[in-house]
Amino acid sequence: MVRRLFLVVALILGVVPAAEAQWTSARADGHAPIAVMADHLHKPGELMLSFRYMNMRMEGSRVGTSSVSDPEIVSPTGPYQYIATPTKMPMRMYMFGAMLGTTKWLTAMAMLPFLDYSMDHLTRPGGTFTTNSSGVGDLKLSGLVPITRWDRQFLMGQLGFSIPTGSINKKDVTPASAPNTTQLPYPMQVGSGTWDLLASVTYQGQVTHFSWGAQADAVLRTGTNSNGYRLGNRYSATAWAGVPFAKWLSASLQLTGLRINNIAGADSTLAAPMGIPPAQFIPTADPNLRAGSYGTLGLGINTYVPSGPLHDLRISVEGSFPFYQKLDGPQLETDWVFVAGVQWTTKLWR
């Protein structure tokens, strides 16, 4: 029934020919935009190695959908009255990945990030300071399975888990702790501290001069970490379209919605600077100010090497920009995200 519904809608829109054909990844738009992961399967014996670089810029704070100035957040007579607030946070991520087709029914996937954070702050007296943290994040392992195929379309699923290899005890020096280091708030930690469930469903289709797809995925946190809290669940849905200009070059347009829930519990290792509870000292230490809903638009360029010594090499870039943000704040808003990646596939056995 689902297959027939997809086919009828596609035929009405004129994007799928009536004749049956085989979907192929051997074209520039044969994968989803580079920011999308767990989007395709591999044949038995196929190994794909990947590397992604992500740079995200956050500057300025927001409460709900409205911007709020940094001086207003730290004003002793304002509505928030924090002692300090973040003003800017550049974030860089280096993601190493591997996918292996083990059987026709299972593709195994592993991903390990290295994260590099920096956060600038403003204090009530008008001073500024910066904290930094970096390190290996949580290791993600999952299996990808086909659900159904028809014409030049397919539906697949992902199920896996995240291993808490990232630290939740990153420290740095602040004006309130100098010359000693102190536990950094939640956004500056590189791990979750919990074993988390990963799940997604992906649909893709293509015709000669066009491709499209959609994915819904979730990160479901479990238990409580050693510091007494659990990060909020993450839910996202994305849809994209790709246009190949040649077999080796394509452009993509992506629309994404993301929801992040608040933290459950609180970090028991956060200090109380100047006798003020951490959640009242700075917004980033409040577990109830981490939730948000986002809508973003992404534009990408994808290249593919169809033959020769670099056969099956892909190089892709994508820039995304939020058009909607509703945050439990004061919380730093996102300005833009840039992702660049390299993917290379080889055959280990036949």
C-alpha positions in Angstrom: 0.0 0.0 0.0 2.8 2.4 0.9 4.7 1.6 -2.2 1.6 2.2 -4.4 0.9 5.5 -2.7 4.5 6.8 -3.2 4.3 5.7 -6.9 0.9 7.3 -7.5 2.0 10.6 -6.0 5.3 10.6 -7.9 3.6 9.8 -11.2 1.1 12.7 -10.6 4.0 15.0 -10.0 5.8 13.7 -13.0 9.0 12.9 -11.3 9.1 9.1 -11.8 8.7 7.3 -15.1 6.2 4.5 -15.3 8.9 2.0 -16.4 10.7 0.2 -13.6 14.4 1.1 -13.2 17.2 0.6 -10.7 18.3 3.2 -8.2 22.0 3.9 -8.3 24.5 5.7 -6.1 27.0 6.1 -9.0 26.3 9.7 -9.6 27.0 13.0 -7.8 23.6 13.1 -6.2 23.6 9.4 -5.3 24.1 10.2 -1.6 22.1 12.7 0.5 23.7 16.1 1.3 26.9 15.7 3.3 25.3 16.8 6.6 22.9 13.8 6.5 24.3 10.6 7.9 23.0 7.0 7.7 21.4 7.7 4.4 22.4 4.8 2.1 23.4 1.1 2.0 26.4 -0.7 0.7 26.7 -4.0 -1.1 28.4 -6.9 0.6 32.2 -6.3 0.7 31.9 -2.6 0.1 33.8 -0.3 2.5 33.2 3.4 2.7 35.6 5.6 4.7 34.5 9.2 5.4 35.7 12.4 7.0 33.5 15.4 7.8 34.5 18.8 9.0 31.7 21.0 10.6 32.0 24.6 11.7 29.1 26.1 13.6 28.8 29.7 14.6 26.6 30.9 17.5 26.5 34.5 18.6 23.9 36.5 20.5 21.2 35.1 22.7 17.5 34.4 22.3 14.5 33.9 24.5 11.7 32.1 22.6 11.9 33.6 19.1 13.1 37.0 20.3 16.7 38.2 20.5 18.0 39.6 23.8 21.1 41.7 24.3 24.0 40.5 26.4 24.0 43.6 28.7 20.3 42.9 29.4 21.0 39.4 30.5 23.6 40.5 33.1 21.9 43.7 34.2 21.1 43.6 38.0 17.8 45.4 37.3 16.9 43.4 34.2 14.5 40.5 33.9 17.3 37.8 34.0 20.0 39.1 36.4 22.8 36.7 35.7 26.3 37.4 36.8 27.8 36.2 33.5 26.5 35.2 30.1 28.0 33.6 26.9 28.2 36.0 24.0 29.7 33.8 21.2 30.6 30.1 20.7 32.5 28.8 17.6 32.3 25.0 17.5 34.3 22.7 15.3 33.7 19.0 14.8 35.9 16.5 12.9 33.9 13.3 12.2 35.6 10.1 11.2 33.3 7.4 9.8 33.2 3.9 8.2 30.5 1.9 6.6 30.8 -1.8 5.6 28.3 -3.9 3.6 28.4 -7.2 5.6 25.5 -8.9 3.8 22.7 -7.8 1.4 20.6 -7.2 4.5 23.0 -5.3 6.7 25.4 -2.4 6.5 27.4 -1.7 9.6 28.4 1.9 10.4 30.7 3.5 13.0 31.3 7.2 13.6 33.7 8.9 16.0 33.9 12.7 16.4 36.6 15.0 17.7 35.1 18.2 19.1 36.7 21.6 19.7 34.7 24.3 21.6 35.4 27.9 22.5 33.0 30.2 24.4 33.3 34.0 25.0 31.6 35.5 28.0 30.5 38.9 29.4 30.3 39.5 33.1 28.1 42.0 35.0 31.0 44.3 35.8 31.7 44.5 32.1 34.7 42.1 31.9 35.1 39.4 29.4 36.7 35.9 29.5 36.9 32.8 27.3 36.7 29.1 28.1 37.9 26.2 25.9 37.4 22.5 25.7 38.2 19.8 23.2 38.4 16.0 23.0 37.0 12.8 21.5 33.2 12.6 21.6 30.8 9.6 21.9 31.4 6.6 19.6 28.3 5.7 17.5 27.7 2.2 16.2 24.7 1.2 14.2 23.2 -1.2 11.6 21.4 -0.1 8.5 18.9 -2.4 6.8 16.8 -2.2 3.7 13.0 -2.1 4.2 11.7 -2.1 0.6 12.7 -1.0 -2.9 10.6 -0.1 -5.9 11.2 1.6 -9.3 14.1 4.0 -8.5 13.2 4.5 -4.9 14.0 2.8 -1.6 13.2 2.8 2.1 15.7 1.9 4.8 16.1 2.0 8.5 18.9 2.5 11.1 19.2 1.2 14.6 22.2 1.6 16.9 23.6 3.1 20.0 26.1 5.7 21.2 28.9 4.7 23.6 29.8 7.4 26.2 33.5 7.7 25.2 33.4 11.5 25.4 34.3 13.3 28.6 31.7 15.0 30.8 34.3 16.5 33.1 36.0 19.1 31.0 37.4 22.0 33.1 39.0 25.4 32.5 39.9 28.6 34.4 37.2 31.3 34.9 37.4 34.6 36.7 35.4 33.1 39.6 37.8 30.1 39.9 41.2 31.6 39.1 43.9 30.4 39.4 42.1 27.0 39.6 40.1 25.2 37.0 36.5 24.5 37.5 33.8 22.2 35.9 32.5 23.7 32.6 28.7 23.9 32.0 26.8 21.6 29.7 27.4 23.1 26.2 31.2 22.8 26.8 31.2 19.1 27.5 32.2 16.8 24.6 30.2 13.7 25.7 26.8 12.7 27.0 27.9 10.3 29.7 25.1 7.9 28.9 24.4 5.0 26.5 22.0 6.4 24.0 19.7 4.8 21.4 20.0 5.9 17.7 17.2 5.3 15.2 16.3 6.7 11.8 14.2 6.0 8.7 15.3 7.2 5.3 13.6 7.4 1.9 15.3 8.2 -1.4 14.3 8.4 -5.0 15.7 9.5 -8.3 15.2 10.0 -12.0 17.6 10.9 -14.7 17.8 14.6 -14.0 16.5 14.8 -10.4 16.8 13.1 -7.0 15.0 13.6 -3.7 14.9 12.1 -0.2 13.7 12.4 3.4 14.9 11.2 6.8 13.4 11.1 10.3 15.8 10.3 13.1 16.0 10.4 16.9 18.7 10.2 19.7 17.1 8.8 22.8 19.0 9.3 26.0 19.0 6.5 28.6 19.8 6.4 32.3 21.7 9.1 34.2 25.4 9.8 33.9 28.0 9.8 36.7 27.4 13.5 37.3 23.7 13.1 37.9 22.0 14.3 34.7 20.8 13.1 31.3 21.0 15.2 28.1 17.7 15.9 26.3 16.4 13.7 23.5 17.0 15.0 19.9 14.4 14.6 17.1 14.9 15.8 13.6 13.2 15.5 10.2 14.8 16.6 6.9 14.0 16.6 3.2 16.2 17.3 0.3 16.3 17.5 -3.5 19.3 17.2 -5.8 19.9 18.3 -9.4 22.9 16.7 -11.3 24.5 19.0 -13.8 26.7 16.1 -14.9 27.5 12.7 -13.6 30.3 14.2 -11.5 28.6 17.4 -10.2 25.3 18.2 -8.5 23.6 20.8 -6.3 21.3 20.1 -3.3 18.7 22.0 -1.4 17.8 20.8 2.1 15.1 21.7 4.6 15.5 20.5 8.2 13.5 20.7 11.5 15.2 19.9 14.8 13.9 19.6 18.4 16.2 19.3 21.4 14.7 18.7 24.8 15.9 20.1 28.2 18.3 18.2 30.4 16.9 15.9 33.1 18.7 16.3 36.5 21.6 18.6 37.1 25.4 18.3 37.1 26.4 17.7 40.7 30.1 18.7 39.9 29.3 22.3 38.9 30.6 24.7 41.5 28.6 27.6 43.1 30.7 30.7 42.3 30.5 33.5 44.9 27.9 31.4 46.8 25.4 31.7 43.9 23.9 28.5 42.6 25.4 27.7 39.1 21.9 27.9 37.4 21.5 31.4 38.7 25.1 32.5 37.9 25.2 31.8 34.1 22.5 30.5 31.7 24.6 27.7 30.4 24.6 26.0 33.8 20.8 25.9 33.9 19.6 22.4 32.7 16.2 24.0 32.0 17.6 26.4 29.4 19.0 23.8 26.9 15.8 23.1 24.8 15.0 24.5 21.5 13.3 24.1 18.1 15.1 25.0 14.9 14.2 25.2 11.2 17.1 25.5 8.7 17.7 25.7 5.0 20.8 24.1 3.5 22.5 24.6 0.1 25.1 22.1 -1.0 27.5 21.2 -3.9 28.5 17.5 -4.4 31.2 16.0 -6.7 31.8 12.4 -7.6 34.6 10.6 -9.5 32.9 8.0 -11.7 36.1 6.3 -13.0 39.9 6.2 -12.9 42.3 5.8 -9.9 40.0 7.9 -7.6 36.9 6.0 -8.6 34.0 6.4 -6.1 35.6 9.4 -4.4 33.1 12.1 -3.3 33.8 15.6 -2.1 30.9 17.7 -0.9 30.1 20.9 1.0 27.0 22.4 2.5 26.1 25.6 4.2 22.9 25.9 6.3 21.2 28.9 7.8 18.4 28.9 10.3 15.1 30.7 9.4 13.4 29.7 12.7 14.7 29.4 16.2 12.6 29.1 19.4 14.8 28.6 22.4 14.4 28.1 26.1 16.6 31.0 27.0 18.6 33.1 27.4 20.5 30.7 25.1 22.9 31.2 22.3 21.3 31.2 18.9 22.8 29.6 15.8 24.0 31.9 12.9 25.2 29.3 10.4 26.6 25.8 10.0 29.2 24.8 7.4 29.9 21.1 6.6 32.6 19.7 4.2 33.2 16.0 3.7 35.1 13.4 1.8 33.8 9.9 1.2 35.6 7.1 -0.6 34.3 3.6 -1.4 36.3 0.5 -2.2 35.6 -3.2 -2.6 37.1 -5.5 0.1 35.6 -8.7 -1.3 33.2 -9.8 -4.0 
